[in-house]
Amino acid sequence: MFSKGQIIFGIIFFIVFAVIIGYTYRKDLKLHKRYYKGSLWVLAAFIGFILFIASIKFLL
């Protein structure tokens, strides 16, 4: 399905992409902590709401 060159390119691309994303995340960590302080509560509320809707669906 994929040639050997395409597989090698995909693996190298993924590794380089992950390294760059990790580097930029570490560089912006102070900004993330300041501007996105309450975002975990929003995520928890969203997941709770989805679980609530799914439980209503299965109970009814």
Predicted model as a PDB file, atoms N, CA, C, CB and O in Angstrom, pLDDT in the B-factor column:
MODEL        1                                                                  
ATOM      1  N   MET A   1       0.828  -1.169   0.000  1.00 87.00           N  
ATOM      2  CA  MET A   1       0.000   0.000   0.000  1.00 87.00           C  
ATOM      3  C   MET A   1       0.888   1.254   0.000  1.00 87.00           C  
ATOM      4  CB  MET A   1      -0.950  -0.014   1.210  1.00 87.00           C  
ATOM      5  O   MET A   1       0.678   2.144  -0.824  1.00 87.00           O  
ATOM      6  N   PHE A   2       1.855   1.342   0.888  1.00 89.00           N  
ATOM      7  CA  PHE A   2       2.798   2.452   0.911  1.00 89.00           C  
ATOM      8  C   PHE A   2       4.170   1.938   0.503  1.00 89.00           C  
ATOM      9  CB  PHE A   2       2.850   3.116   2.313  1.00 89.00           C  
ATOM     10  O   PHE A   2       4.535   0.802   0.804  1.00 89.00           O  
ATOM     11  N   SER A   3       4.915   2.776  -0.177  1.00 94.00           N  
ATOM     12  CA  SER A   3       6.276   2.382  -0.522  1.00 94.00           C  
ATOM     13  C   SER A   3       7.178   2.574   0.700  1.00 94.00           C  
ATOM     14  CB  SER A   3       6.803   3.205  -1.738  1.00 94.00           C  
ATOM     15  O   SER A   3       6.796   3.223   1.674  1.00 94.00           O  
ATOM     16  N   LYS A   4       8.368   2.004   0.630  1.00 95.00           N  
ATOM     17  CA  LYS A   4       9.292   2.097   1.744  1.00 95.00           C  
ATOM     18  C   LYS A   4       9.699   3.552   1.997  1.00 95.00           C  
ATOM     19  CB  LYS A   4      10.527   1.237   1.479  1.00 95.00           C  
ATOM     20  O   LYS A   4       9.858   3.957   3.149  1.00 95.00           O  
ATOM     21  N   GLY A   5       9.864   4.323   0.949  1.00 95.00           N  
ATOM     22  CA  GLY A   5      10.218   5.724   1.092  1.00 95.00           C  
ATOM     23  C   GLY A   5       9.122   6.535   1.775  1.00 95.00           C  
ATOM     24  O   GLY A   5       9.405   7.418   2.585  1.00 95.00           O  
ATOM     25  N   GLN A   6       7.867   6.229   1.445  1.00 96.00           N  
ATOM     26  CA  GLN A   6       6.756   6.936   2.081  1.00 96.00           C  
ATOM     27  C   GLN A   6       6.668   6.609   3.570  1.00 96.00           C  
ATOM     28  CB  GLN A   6       5.439   6.585   1.389  1.00 96.00           C  
ATOM     29  O   GLN A   6       6.373   7.486   4.381  1.00 96.00           O  
ATOM     30  N   ILE A   7       6.916   5.378   3.923  1.00 96.00           N  
ATOM     31  CA  ILE A   7       6.888   4.986   5.335  1.00 96.00           C  
ATOM     32  C   ILE A   7       8.010   5.674   6.104  1.00 96.00           C  
ATOM     33  CB  ILE A   7       7.006   3.456   5.476  1.00 96.00           C  
ATOM     34  O   ILE A   7       7.789   6.168   7.210  1.00 96.00           O  
ATOM     35  N   ILE A   8       9.203   5.710   5.535  1.00 97.00           N  
ATOM     36  CA  ILE A   8      10.333   6.382   6.188  1.00 97.00           C  
ATOM     37  C   ILE A   8      10.040   7.872   6.339  1.00 97.00           C  
ATOM     38  CB  ILE A   8      11.641   6.168   5.382  1.00 97.00           C  
ATOM     39  O   ILE A   8      10.300   8.452   7.393  1.00 97.00           O  
ATOM     40  N   PHE A   9       9.503   8.492   5.297  1.00 97.00           N  
ATOM     41  CA  PHE A   9       9.153   9.904   5.369  1.00 97.00           C  
ATOM     42  C   PHE A   9       8.112  10.146   6.456  1.00 97.00           C  
ATOM     43  CB  PHE A   9       8.633  10.397   4.014  1.00 97.00           C  
ATOM     44  O   PHE A   9       8.229  11.106   7.217  1.00 97.00           O  
ATOM     45  N   GLY A  10       7.113   9.305   6.539  1.00 96.00           N  
ATOM     46  CA  GLY A  10       6.075   9.457   7.555  1.00 96.00           C  
ATOM     47  C   GLY A  10       6.625   9.344   8.964  1.00 96.00           C  
ATOM     48  O   GLY A  10       6.239  10.116   9.842  1.00 96.00           O  
ATOM     49  N   ILE A  11       7.515   8.400   9.192  1.00 97.00           N  
ATOM     50  CA  ILE A  11       8.107   8.223  10.515  1.00 97.00           C  
ATOM     51  C   ILE A  11       8.975   9.425  10.883  1.00 97.00           C  
ATOM     52  CB  ILE A  11       8.939   6.930  10.564  1.00 97.00           C  
ATOM     53  O   ILE A  11       8.879   9.942  11.996  1.00 97.00           O  
ATOM     54  N   ILE A  12       9.818   9.871   9.955  1.00 98.00           N  
ATOM     55  CA  ILE A  12      10.680  11.023  10.227  1.00 98.00           C  
ATOM     56  C   ILE A  12       9.846  12.283  10.441  1.00 98.00           C  
ATOM     57  CB  ILE A  12      11.677  11.236   9.073  1.00 98.00           C  
ATOM     58  O   ILE A  12      10.140  13.078  11.333  1.00 98.00           O  
ATOM     59  N   PHE A  13       8.809  12.468   9.629  1.00 98.00           N  
ATOM     60  CA  PHE A  13       7.934  13.625   9.778  1.00 98.00           C  
ATOM     61  C   PHE A  13       7.272  13.623  11.149  1.00 98.00           C  
ATOM     62  CB  PHE A  13       6.869  13.642   8.673  1.00 98.00           C  
ATOM     63  O   PHE A  13       7.217  14.660  11.810  1.00 98.00           O  
ATOM     64  N   PHE A  14       6.773  12.477  11.581  1.00 98.00           N  
ATOM     65  CA  PHE A  14       6.117  12.380  12.885  1.00 98.00           C  
ATOM     66  C   PHE A  14       7.085  12.709  14.018  1.00 98.00           C  
ATOM     67  CB  PHE A  14       5.534  10.978  13.084  1.00 98.00           C  
ATOM     68  O   PHE A  14       6.724  13.438  14.943  1.00 98.00           O  
ATOM     69  N   ILE A  15       8.295  12.190  13.962  1.00 98.00           N  
ATOM     70  CA  ILE A  15       9.280  12.435  15.017  1.00 98.00           C  
ATOM     71  C   ILE A  15       9.634  13.919  15.081  1.00 98.00           C  
ATOM     72  CB  ILE A  15      10.552  11.591  14.781  1.00 98.00           C  
ATOM     73  O   ILE A  15       9.653  14.511  16.160  1.00 98.00           O  
ATOM     74  N   VAL A  16       9.915  14.523  13.914  1.00 98.00           N  
ATOM     75  CA  VAL A  16      10.281  15.945  13.891  1.00 98.00           C  
ATOM     76  C   VAL A  16       9.106  16.805  14.347  1.00 98.00           C  
ATOM     77  CB  VAL A  16      10.736  16.371  12.474  1.00 98.00           C  
ATOM     78  O   VAL A  16       9.298  17.762  15.098  1.00 98.00           O  
ATOM     79  N   PHE A  17       7.909  16.484  13.910  1.00 98.00           N  
ATOM     80  CA  PHE A  17       6.724  17.237  14.303  1.00 98.00           C  
ATOM     81  C   PHE A  17       6.515  17.162  15.812  1.00 98.00           C  
ATOM     82  CB  PHE A  17       5.485  16.711  13.567  1.00 98.00           C  
ATOM     83  O   PHE A  17       6.231  18.178  16.446  1.00 98.00           O  
ATOM     84  N   ALA A  18       6.653  15.973  16.395  1.00 98.00           N  
ATOM     85  CA  ALA A  18       6.472  15.813  17.837  1.00 98.00           C  
ATOM     86  C   ALA A  18       7.528  16.590  18.614  1.00 98.00           C  
ATOM     87  CB  ALA A  18       6.524  14.332  18.219  1.00 98.00           C  
ATOM     88  O   ALA A  18       7.215  17.178  19.650  1.00 98.00           O  
ATOM     89  N   VAL A  19       8.757  16.606  18.143  1.00 97.00           N  
ATOM     90  CA  VAL A  19       9.822  17.357  18.819  1.00 97.00           C  
ATOM     91  C   VAL A  19       9.533  18.855  18.768  1.00 97.00           C  
ATOM     92  CB  VAL A  19      11.195  17.054  18.175  1.00 97.00           C  
ATOM     93  O   VAL A  19       9.693  19.550  19.772  1.00 97.00           O  
ATOM     94  N   ILE A  20       9.112  19.357  17.615  1.00 97.00           N  
ATOM     95  CA  ILE A  20       8.817  20.787  17.485  1.00 97.00           C  
ATOM     96  C   ILE A  20       7.632  21.177  18.361  1.00 97.00           C  
ATOM     97  CB  ILE A  20       8.531  21.149  16.017  1.00 97.00           C  
ATOM     98  O   ILE A  20       7.675  22.214  19.023  1.00 97.00           O  
ATOM     99  N   ILE A  21       6.585  20.377  18.377  1.00 96.00           N  
ATOM    100  CA  ILE A  21       5.426  20.670  19.218  1.00 96.00           C  
ATOM    101  C   ILE A  21       5.819  20.642  20.689  1.00 96.00           C  
ATOM    102  CB  ILE A  21       4.291  19.666  18.949  1.00 96.00           C  
ATOM    103  O   ILE A  21       5.399  21.510  21.455  1.00 96.00           O  
ATOM    104  N   GLY A  22       6.611  19.667  21.093  1.00 95.00           N  
ATOM    105  CA  GLY A  22       7.073  19.597  22.482  1.00 95.00           C  
ATOM    106  C   GLY A  22       7.916  20.801  22.866  1.00 95.00           C  
ATOM    107  O   GLY A  22       7.771  21.335  23.966  1.00 95.00           O  
ATOM    108  N   TYR A  23       8.793  21.234  21.972  1.00 95.00           N  
ATOM    109  CA  TYR A  23       9.642  22.392  22.240  1.00 95.00           C  
ATOM    110  C   TYR A  23       8.810  23.664  22.393  1.00 95.00           C  
ATOM    111  CB  TYR A  23      10.668  22.567  21.119  1.00 95.00           C  
ATOM    112  O   TYR A  23       9.041  24.443  23.318  1.00 95.00           O  
ATOM    113  N   THR A  24       7.847  23.881  21.500  1.00 94.00           N  
ATOM    114  CA  THR A  24       7.041  25.095  21.587  1.00 94.00           C  
ATOM    115  C   THR A  24       6.130  25.068  22.815  1.00 94.00           C  
ATOM    116  CB  THR A  24       6.206  25.268  20.315  1.00 94.00           C  
ATOM    117  O   THR A  24       5.862  26.111  23.410  1.00 94.00           O  
ATOM    118  N   TYR A  25       5.657  23.886  23.193  1.00 91.00           N  
ATOM    119  CA  TYR A  25       4.832  23.790  24.399  1.00 91.00           C  
ATOM    120  C   TYR A  25       5.653  24.155  25.627  1.00 91.00           C  
ATOM    121  CB  TYR A  25       4.244  22.371  24.550  1.00 91.00           C  
ATOM    122  O   TYR A  25       5.184  24.908  26.481  1.00 91.00           O  
ATOM    123  N   ARG A  26       6.872  23.633  25.730  1.00 92.00           N  
ATOM    124  CA  ARG A  26       7.725  23.940  26.882  1.00 92.00           C  
ATOM    125  C   ARG A  26       8.082  25.432  26.902  1.00 92.00           C  
ATOM    126  CB  ARG A  26       9.014  23.079  26.847  1.00 92.00           C  
ATOM    127  O   ARG A  26       8.202  26.033  27.970  1.00 92.00           O  
ATOM    128  N   LYS A  27       8.249  26.014  25.730  1.00 91.00           N  
ATOM    129  CA  LYS A  27       8.598  27.435  25.643  1.00 91.00           C  
ATOM    130  C   LYS A  27       7.438  28.313  26.111  1.00 91.00           C  
ATOM    131  CB  LYS A  27       8.992  27.803  24.203  1.00 91.00           C  
ATOM    132  O   LYS A  27       7.673  29.355  26.723  1.00 91.00           O  
ATOM    133  N   ASP A  28       6.211  27.924  25.841  1.00 91.00           N  
ATOM    134  CA  ASP A  28       5.033  28.718  26.175  1.00 91.00           C  
ATOM    135  C   ASP A  28       4.347  28.265  27.465  1.00 91.00           C  
ATOM    136  CB  ASP A  28       4.049  28.661  25.039  1.00 91.00           C  
ATOM    137  O   ASP A  28       3.211  28.663  27.721  1.00 91.00           O  
ATOM    138  N   LEU A  29       5.001  27.452  28.275  1.00 87.00           N  
ATOM    139  CA  LEU A  29       4.358  26.875  29.456  1.00 87.00           C  
ATOM    140  C   LEU A  29       3.916  27.951  30.446  1.00 87.00           C  
ATOM    141  CB  LEU A  29       5.305  25.900  30.144  1.00 87.00           C  
ATOM    142  O   LEU A  29       2.847  27.827  31.045  1.00 87.00           O  
ATOM    143  N   LYS A  30       4.711  28.997  30.628  1.00 87.00           N  
ATOM    144  CA  LYS A  30       4.330  30.069  31.558  1.00 87.00           C  
ATOM    145  C   LYS A  30       3.060  30.785  31.085  1.00 87.00           C  
ATOM    146  CB  LYS A  30       5.483  31.084  31.708  1.00 87.00           C  
ATOM    147  O   LYS A  30       2.191  31.123  31.889  1.00 87.00           O  
ATOM    148  N   LEU A  31       2.968  31.011  29.776  1.00 88.00           N  
ATOM    149  CA  LEU A  31       1.774  31.671  29.244  1.00 88.00           C  
ATOM    150  C   LEU A  31       0.543  30.788  29.392  1.00 88.00           C  
ATOM    151  CB  LEU A  31       1.978  32.038  27.772  1.00 88.00           C  
ATOM    152  O   LEU A  31      -0.540  31.281  29.707  1.00 88.00           O  
ATOM    153  N   HIS A  32       0.701  29.488  29.168  1.00 85.00           N  
ATOM    154  CA  HIS A  32      -0.431  28.570  29.306  1.00 85.00           C  
ATOM    155  C   HIS A  32      -0.949  28.553  30.734  1.00 85.00           C  
ATOM    156  CB  HIS A  32      -0.031  27.156  28.878  1.00 85.00           C  
ATOM    157  O   HIS A  32      -2.160  28.542  30.957  1.00 85.00           O  
ATOM    158  N   LYS A  33      -0.042  28.550  31.702  1.00 84.00           N  
ATOM    159  CA  LYS A  33      -0.464  28.520  33.105  1.00 84.00           C  
ATOM    160  C   LYS A  33      -1.194  29.802  33.487  1.00 84.00           C  
ATOM    161  CB  LYS A  33       0.744  28.313  34.023  1.00 84.00           C  
ATOM    162  O   LYS A  33      -2.090  29.770  34.329  1.00 84.00           O  
ATOM    163  N   ARG A  34      -0.827  30.921  32.885  1.00 86.00           N  
ATOM    164  CA  ARG A  34      -1.456  32.188  33.241  1.00 86.00           C  
ATOM    165  C   ARG A  34      -2.803  32.372  32.539  1.00 86.00           C  
ATOM    166  CB  ARG A  34      -0.529  33.346  32.896  1.00 86.00           C  
ATOM    167  O   ARG A  34      -3.775  32.782  33.174  1.00 86.00           O  
ATOM    168  N   TYR A  35      -2.874  32.080  31.257  1.00 87.00           N  
ATOM    169  CA  TYR A  35      -4.085  32.392  30.495  1.00 87.00           C  
ATOM    170  C   TYR A  35      -5.127  31.269  30.492  1.00 87.00           C  
ATOM    171  CB  TYR A  35      -3.709  32.715  29.083  1.00 87.00           C  
ATOM    172  O   TYR A  35      -6.310  31.535  30.279  1.00 87.00           O  
ATOM    173  N   TYR A  36      -4.716  30.043  30.719  1.00 86.00           N  
ATOM    174  CA  TYR A  36      -5.650  28.919  30.667  1.00 86.00           C  
ATOM    175  C   TYR A  36      -5.772  28.258  32.029  1.00 86.00           C  
ATOM    176  CB  TYR A  36      -5.202  27.893  29.621  1.00 86.00           C  
ATOM    177  O   TYR A  36      -5.790  27.031  32.130  1.00 86.00           O  
ATOM    178  N   LYS A  37      -5.857  29.067  33.074  1.00 86.00           N  
ATOM    179  CA  LYS A  37      -5.842  28.565  34.442  1.00 86.00           C  
ATOM    180  C   LYS A  37      -7.050  27.676  34.754  1.00 86.00           C  
ATOM    181  CB  LYS A  37      -5.797  29.725  35.412  1.00 86.00           C  
ATOM    182  O   LYS A  37      -6.872  26.624  35.369  1.00 86.00           O  
ATOM    183  N   GLY A  38      -8.257  28.051  34.361  1.00 86.00           N  
ATOM    184  CA  GLY A  38      -9.454  27.297  34.704  1.00 86.00           C  
ATOM    185  C   GLY A  38      -9.928  26.348  33.622  1.00 86.00           C  
ATOM    186  O   GLY A  38     -11.066  25.881  33.674  1.00 86.00           O  
ATOM    187  N   SER A  39      -9.094  26.054  32.652  1.00 89.00           N  
ATOM    188  CA  SER A  39      -9.551  25.252  31.524  1.00 89.00           C  
ATOM    189  C   SER A  39      -9.811  23.790  31.901  1.00 89.00           C  
ATOM    190  CB  SER A  39      -8.533  25.315  30.412  1.00 89.00           C  
ATOM    191  O   SER A  39     -10.611  23.126  31.241  1.00 89.00           O  
ATOM    192  N   LEU A  40      -9.161  23.280  32.935  1.00 90.00           N  
ATOM    193  CA  LEU A  40      -9.427  21.896  33.351  1.00 90.00           C  
ATOM    194  C   LEU A  40     -10.846  21.748  33.885  1.00 90.00           C  
ATOM    195  CB  LEU A  40      -8.415  21.450  34.420  1.00 90.00           C  
ATOM    196  O   LEU A  40     -11.473  20.707  33.692  1.00 90.00           O  
ATOM    197  N   TRP A  41     -11.359  22.777  34.555  1.00 93.00           N  
ATOM    198  CA  TRP A  41     -12.738  22.716  35.043  1.00 93.00           C  
ATOM    199  C   TRP A  41     -13.729  22.706  33.882  1.00 93.00           C  
ATOM    200  CB  TRP A  41     -13.028  23.902  35.975  1.00 93.00           C  
ATOM    201  O   TRP A  41     -14.754  22.027  33.944  1.00 93.00           O  
ATOM    202  N   VAL A  42     -13.431  23.443  32.846  1.00 94.00           N  
ATOM    203  CA  VAL A  42     -14.295  23.452  31.664  1.00 94.00           C  
ATOM    204  C   VAL A  42     -14.291  22.074  31.011  1.00 94.00           C  
ATOM    205  CB  VAL A  42     -13.834  24.533  30.652  1.00 94.00           C  
ATOM    206  O   VAL A  42     -15.343  21.567  30.620  1.00 94.00           O  
ATOM    207  N   LEU A  43     -13.107  21.466  30.892  1.00 94.00           N  
ATOM    208  CA  LEU A  43     -13.012  20.124  30.326  1.00 94.00           C  
ATOM    209  C   LEU A  43     -13.770  19.114  31.177  1.00 94.00           C  
ATOM    210  CB  LEU A  43     -11.550  19.705  30.193  1.00 94.00           C  
ATOM    211  O   LEU A  43     -14.487  18.270  30.638  1.00 94.00           O  
ATOM    212  N   ALA A  44     -13.623  19.187  32.503  1.00 96.00           N  
ATOM    213  CA  ALA A  44     -14.330  18.267  33.401  1.00 96.00           C  
ATOM    214  C   ALA A  44     -15.838  18.447  33.282  1.00 96.00           C  
ATOM    215  CB  ALA A  44     -13.887  18.487  34.858  1.00 96.00           C  
ATOM    216  O   ALA A  44     -16.576  17.461  33.271  1.00 96.00           O  
ATOM    217  N   ALA A  45     -16.307  19.689  33.193  1.00 96.00           N  
ATOM    218  CA  ALA A  45     -17.740  19.942  33.039  1.00 96.00           C  
ATOM    219  C   ALA A  45     -18.252  19.399  31.708  1.00 96.00           C  
ATOM    220  CB  ALA A  45     -18.033  21.447  33.141  1.00 96.00           C  
ATOM    221  O   ALA A  45     -19.340  18.826  31.652  1.00 96.00           O  
ATOM    222  N   PHE A  46     -17.484  19.570  30.646  1.00 97.00           N  
ATOM    223  CA  PHE A  46     -17.885  19.069  29.335  1.00 97.00           C  
ATOM    224  C   PHE A  46     -17.988  17.538  29.339  1.00 97.00           C  
ATOM    225  CB  PHE A  46     -16.887  19.532  28.261  1.00 97.00           C  
ATOM    226  O   PHE A  46     -18.966  16.979  28.844  1.00 97.00           O  
ATOM    227  N   ILE A  47     -16.984  16.871  29.893  1.00 97.00           N  
ATOM    228  CA  ILE A  47     -17.009  15.406  29.958  1.00 97.00           C  
ATOM    229  C   ILE A  47     -18.153  14.937  30.843  1.00 97.00           C  
ATOM    230  CB  ILE A  47     -15.665  14.857  30.487  1.00 97.00           C  
ATOM    231  O   ILE A  47     -18.829  13.960  30.520  1.00 97.00           O  
ATOM    232  N   GLY A  48     -18.379  15.634  31.969  1.00 97.00           N  
ATOM    233  CA  GLY A  48     -19.503  15.287  32.845  1.00 97.00           C  
ATOM    234  C   GLY A  48     -20.840  15.440  32.130  1.00 97.00           C  
ATOM    235  O   GLY A  48     -21.733  14.608  32.292  1.00 97.00           O  
ATOM    236  N   PHE A  49     -20.976  16.499  31.343  1.00 97.00           N  
ATOM    237  CA  PHE A  49     -22.221  16.719  30.601  1.00 97.00           C  
ATOM    238  C   PHE A  49     -22.446  15.616  29.571  1.00 97.00           C  
ATOM    239  CB  PHE A  49     -22.198  18.091  29.907  1.00 97.00           C  
ATOM    240  O   PHE A  49     -23.564  15.123  29.425  1.00 97.00           O  
ATOM    241  N   ILE A  50     -21.398  15.227  28.863  1.00 97.00           N  
ATOM    242  CA  ILE A  50     -21.522  14.154  27.876  1.00 97.00           C  
ATOM    243  C   ILE A  50     -21.896  12.834  28.567  1.00 97.00           C  
ATOM    244  CB  ILE A  50     -20.198  13.992  27.080  1.00 97.00           C  
ATOM    245  O   ILE A  50     -22.742  12.088  28.074  1.00 97.00           O  
ATOM    246  N   LEU A  51     -21.261  12.556  29.709  1.00 97.00           N  
ATOM    247  CA  LEU A  51     -21.601  11.336  30.466  1.00 97.00           C  
ATOM    248  C   LEU A  51     -23.036  11.390  30.982  1.00 97.00           C  
ATOM    249  CB  LEU A  51     -20.628  11.144  31.648  1.00 97.00           C  
ATOM    250  O   LEU A  51     -23.724  10.369  31.005  1.00 97.00           O  
ATOM    251  N   PHE A  52     -23.493  12.568  31.394  1.00 97.00           N  
ATOM    252  CA  PHE A  52     -24.872  12.738  31.849  1.00 97.00           C  
ATOM    253  C   PHE A  52     -25.861  12.456  30.719  1.00 97.00           C  
ATOM    254  CB  PHE A  52     -25.084  14.155  32.393  1.00 97.00           C  
ATOM    255  O   PHE A  52     -26.852  11.753  30.918  1.00 97.00           O  
ATOM    256  N   ILE A  53     -25.594  13.000  29.545  1.00 97.00           N  
ATOM    257  CA  ILE A  53     -26.471  12.757  28.391  1.00 97.00           C  
ATOM    258  C   ILE A  53     -26.473  11.278  28.021  1.00 97.00           C  
ATOM    259  CB  ILE A  53     -26.027  13.605  27.179  1.00 97.00           C  
ATOM    260  O   ILE A  53     -27.529  10.719  27.723  1.00 97.00           O  
ATOM    261  N   ALA A  54     -25.300  10.635  28.038  1.00 96.00           N  
ATOM    262  CA  ALA A  54     -25.236   9.210  27.695  1.00 96.00           C  
ATOM    263  C   ALA A  54     -25.964   8.360  28.718  1.00 96.00           C  
ATOM    264  CB  ALA A  54     -23.786   8.753  27.583  1.00 96.00           C  
ATOM    265  O   ALA A  54     -26.611   7.377  28.357  1.00 96.00           O  
ATOM    266  N   SER A  55     -25.867   8.722  29.988  1.00 96.00           N  
ATOM    267  CA  SER A  55     -26.573   7.937  31.017  1.00 96.00           C  
ATOM    268  C   SER A  55     -28.076   8.084  30.880  1.00 96.00           C  
ATOM    269  CB  SER A  55     -26.136   8.369  32.424  1.00 96.00           C  
ATOM    270  O   SER A  55     -28.807   7.110  31.065  1.00 96.00           O  
ATOM    271  N   ILE A  56     -28.555   9.280  30.559  1.00 95.00           N  
ATOM    272  CA  ILE A  56     -29.997   9.473  30.337  1.00 95.00           C  
ATOM    273  C   ILE A  56     -30.458   8.631  29.160  1.00 95.00           C  
ATOM    274  CB  ILE A  56     -30.326  10.967  30.089  1.00 95.00           C  
ATOM    275  O   ILE A  56     -31.526   8.021  29.202  1.00 95.00           O  
ATOM    276  N   LYS A  57     -29.650   8.602  28.113  1.00 92.00           N  
ATOM    277  CA  LYS A  57     -30.029   7.828  26.926  1.00 92.00           C  
ATOM    278  C   LYS A  57     -30.155   6.350  27.258  1.00 92.00           C  
ATOM    279  CB  LYS A  57     -29.003   8.027  25.803  1.00 92.00           C  
ATOM    280  O   LYS A  57     -31.107   5.699  26.828  1.00 92.00           O  
ATOM    281  N   PHE A  58     -29.204   5.809  28.023  1.00 90.00           N  
ATOM    282  CA  PHE A  58     -29.245   4.386  28.324  1.00 90.00           C  
ATOM    283  C   PHE A  58     -30.308   4.051  29.372  1.00 90.00           C  
ATOM    284  CB  PHE A  58     -27.884   3.920  28.802  1.00 90.00           C  
ATOM    285  O   PHE A  58     -30.838   2.940  29.370  1.00 90.00           O  
ATOM    286  N   LEU A  59     -30.628   4.985  30.263  1.00 90.00           N  
ATOM    287  CA  LEU A  59     -31.645   4.724  31.279  1.00 90.00           C  
ATOM    288  C   LEU A  59     -33.054   4.789  30.696  1.00 90.00           C  
ATOM    289  CB  LEU A  59     -31.511   5.722  32.425  1.00 90.00           C  
ATOM    290  O   LEU A  59     -33.941   4.052  31.126  1.00 90.00           O  
ATOM    291  N   LEU A  60     -33.256   5.654  29.733  1.00 87.00           N  
ATOM    292  CA  LEU A  60     -34.577   5.788  29.131  1.00 87.00           C  
ATOM    293  C   LEU A  60     -34.645   4.988  27.871  1.00 87.00           C  
ATOM    294  CB  LEU A  60     -34.911   7.243  28.849  1.00 87.00           C  
ATOM    295  O   LEU A  60     -35.682   4.968  27.208  1.00 87.00           O  
TER     296      LEU A  60                                                      
ENDMDL                                                                          
END                                                                             
